[in-house]
Amino acid sequence: MRTTLNLLIATALAASGMAIAQTYPAKPIRIVVVSTPGGSVDTLARTVGPRLAERWGQQVLVDNRPGAGGAIAAEIVAKSPADGYTLLMGTVSSLATNVSLRKSLPYDPVKDFAPISLVATQNLMLLVHPSVPARSVRELTALAKKQPGNLSFASAGNGTGGHLSGELYRMLAGIDLLHVPYKGVQPALIDVVSGQVSMTFASIISAMPQVKNNRLLPLAVTGSQRSPAAKELPTMMEAGVKGYESATWYGLLAPAGTPADIVTKLNAEVVAILKSPEMNDRLSKEGADPVGNSSAEFSKYIQSEIEKWRKVIRAAGIPAH
């Protein structure tokens, strides 16, 4: 009797979930973004959002909630109703490095979200000032080993993507580099262009003007694959740094507990959008590579990124704040 009752309840719940998914979305959807308007993550949200709106006939609103390395936006979504109407466009900072860089977080990146899909990755570029006597990553590594501590790298600040990319290079290559933190990407680039700092890891979009003017020399990109925006450049792994992969990434998530059918529906739509030639061309111009994977794959990726950067942050002795 009890077995029959449990089966009936499970069947009713499954049918209820399917009905919700079939009618979803029945009202506007909000995508909460971890940055101010105009940045890469905001651009992605405003690129994917309108296409979801076109496919579903419902408004998709972008809500910018910057601050605390993405923690403000992430907390808002984590504590929102799990109904698929409030989503997070999160980043490597808000979902992976914050775990080790902050003493406490008002959310758990693994337990408090239902991952939908990894939306895109964005390579950084390793750039050196032309006065540095190295024209490849192998030559740069050899130079750093001959002159430990003499080469410096600039970043947009402690714990930023550029900083952690440099620390990963230092750790995997077994070299000693001096980190010089700045308050933002542009001040860091200015001092590398002037020759006050030896090198930097910067986004392809922000670095390209300096590369085209021959003010900085690009040696490699940091992702697992070459970038369409700089096809001639090898990856750091191809250039001899075994196991190196460091990319800025962006992903879409819902609050934990969101019905599986809604997550599946969202995933199917987002992946279809990201696989379109139009989206591929548009994101490539932004220096980003569209992904579009399964919810399970994105979940595993988040967990692997948390562990990878935890090791780097601990090895570098970067204090939590």
N, C-alpha and C positions, 0 to 999 in steps of 0.2 A: 504493500500500500504506500509506504513512505517512498520507495523507489519510484513508483508511478507518479506520485505527487511531485517529487524533485524533477522528474523528466518533464512534467507539464510546466513547471515553473521555468525551467531552463529554456523550453521551447517558446514560452511566452516572452521571456526576456530577449531571446534572439530575434523573434518577430518584431518586438518593440524597437530593437536597435536597427533592424532593416528599415522599418517605417520611418524612423528619424533620419537615417541616411538618405532615404528616397526624397524626403521633403527638404533636406538641407541643401543649400542655405535658404532660409525663409526671411532673412533680414540682413542688413549690412554687416560686413566682416571688418574687424579692426586688426591691422598689423602693427604691433608696437615695435618701434625701431630703437636700437641702443645708441644712436648718434643724432647729432643735429642734422638739419636738412643740408643736402649737397654732397655728403660723403659717399663712399662706395656702397656701404650697407643701405643707406637711404635710397640711393639710385636703384639698387636691386629691388627693394621693396616697391618703389614707384614704377618699376618696369614690369615686375611679375603681377602686381596688384591689378592694374587695368585689364590685363589679359584674363585674369580670373573673373573680373567683373563682366567682361564681354561674353565669356563662356557660360556664366551662370545668371546673368541679368540682375545681379545684385551689386550694390556699391561695395567697394573695398577701400577702406579709409586707412591712411598711414598716420600713425600717432608717434611723433618723435619724443622720446623720453631719455635724453642723454644724461651721463653722469655716472661716477663710481665704476668706471670700466665696464659699463653695461649692466651693472647690478640693479639699478633702479628699474629699468625696463623689464629685466628678467623677473624681478620680484612681483611686478604688477601682473604679468601673465601667469606666473606660478600660482598666484592667489585669486585668479579670475575663475568664473564658472567654467567647468569642463564641458562646454557645449559646442566648441568649434568656431565660436564667433569672436574670440580674442586669441590672436596668434602672436608669436615672437619671431622677429627676424634677428637671430642671435649670431654671435661671432665667436672666434677662438678665445677672445678675452672673456666674454661673459659666460661661456660654457666650459672652458678648459683651464686657462691660466689663472683665472680668479681664484680657483680652488686653493692654489698654493701661494698666491700673492696677497691674499686678504686673510686677516686673522679670523674673520667670521663672515659668513654669507647668509642672507635671509632666505636662501633657497638652496636646493640640492640639484645640480645640473643633471644628475642621472635619475633621481627619484621623482622630481617634481614636474617633469615634462614628458610629453608623448612626441618623440621626434617624427617629423613628417618626411623631410628630405633634405639632404645636403644640396644647397642651391648652386653655389659656385665656390671656386678657389681662386686665389690671386697670388701669383708669384711675386716675391721680392727679387731685387736685382743686387748682386754684389758689385759695387763700384769702387774704384780706386782713383786717387788723384794721379794725373799723368806723370808726376815726378817720382812716383813709387816704381822702383825698377822690377816690375813683375807684369807680364802680359798674359798670364794664365793663373788659374787657381793653384796649380802645382808649384809654379814659380813663387807665388805669394806665400804658400805654406812653407816652402824651403827657406824663403827670406825671413819669415817669422821665427823659424827654428834657429837660424843663424843669429838673429837679433832679438832674443826674447824680451818682451816688454817695450820694445822701441816702436812698434807699429800700433796705431790707435784706430778705434772705430767709433763713429758718431751714431747716436740714436735719438729718437724723438722723446726719450725719457726712460727711466728705469721701469722694466717690466713690459715695455712695448714690444711689438713684433720685431722691430729692427734690433733691439737689445737682445732678445732671446735668440734671434737668428745668429747673431754674432757669438753668443755664448755657446750655442750648439756647434758652431764651426770650431771654436776654440777647444771645446771638449773632445769632439770626434777627431780633429786633426792633431791634437796633443801639442797645442801652441799657446803662447802667452801673448795676449793682446790687451791694450789699455782701453777700457770703455769710457767714453766721454758722453754723458747724457745731456740733452738739450730739452727745451720746452717747446716741442713741436718739430715737424719734419723739415720745414723750410730753414729754420736756424741751423739745423744739423747739416743740411745740404750746403748752405752758404759757407760753412767753415771747412767742409771737405773740398769744395770748389776753390777756396782760397789757399788750400794746401796746409791749413793749420791742423787738420786731422787727416790720417792716411786713407781711410776707407769708410764705407757705410753700407748698410742694407736698406734699400728704399723701394717703394712700390714702382713698378714700371712706368705708370702714368706720371708720377711726380719726378722721376729721374730722366725721362726721355728728352726734355728740352736741353738738359745739361749734356746728355750724350750726343745729341745732334749738333751741338755747338762745340764738341770736342773738349769740353771742360772736365768731363769725367769719363773714365774708361770702364765699360762693363765687362766683367769676367765670366759671370754665370748667373743663372736663375736658381731660385731656392726650392722649387717644387719637385715633385716626383717625375714630372714630364716637362718637356720644353714648352715654352709659351708661344702661342700663335703671334703674339705681339713682338716677339724677339726670337724668331725661329733659329737664327744663326748661333745663339748662345747655348752652350751646354748646360745641363743641370749640374748642381754641385756634386752629385754622385758620379755623373759622367766625367767630371773634372778631377776626380780622384779622392773625394771625401766620402768614404764608405758609410752607408746608412744615413746620409744626410737628407732630410726633407723638412722644410719649414715653409708653410704657406698660410697666408691669411685666408680664412674661410668663413662662409656665411650659410646659415641653415634656418629652415622654417620649423617651428615647433608649436604644439598646443599644450595646454595644461594637462598634467597627468590625470587619467580617469576619463579623458575624452573618449566617447564610444569608438571602438575599433573600426566600425564601418565608416564613420566620418573621417577618421585618420586615413583609411584606405582610399576614400573618395578624394580627399585633398591631395594625397600622394599621387594618384593617377593624373589629376589635372595639372599639378605642378611639374611632374616629369614630362608630360606631353608638351607643356609650354617650353620647358628648357631644351627639349630635343628639336624644337623647330629651327629651321635654317635662319629665320629672321632673328630669333633670340641669340643664336650662336654668333651671328655677325655683330649684333649690337653689343654683346658682352665682351667679345674679342677686342672691340675698339676701346673698351674701358680697361683692357688689360686683364680681364677676368676669364676664367674657363668654366662654362656651365657644367654641372654634374648631373643631378637628378638620379638619386638612388632610392633603395627601399627604406622603409622606416627602420627595419632591423639593422641594415647596413649602416645607416646614419647613427643609430644608437651605439653600435660597436665602435664606430669611428670616434665619437665623443669620448667614450671611455678610454680608448687608446691614446687620444690626445691629452687627456688629463694625466695619465701615467707618464707619457713621454716628457711633458713639460714640467711635471713635478720633479723628475730626475735632474733636468737641466737647471731648474731654479735652485734646487738644493746644492747641486755641484758648484754653481756660481756663487752661492752664499747670498742670494738676494733675499732681504728680510721681508716678511709679511707686514702689512700695515693695516 
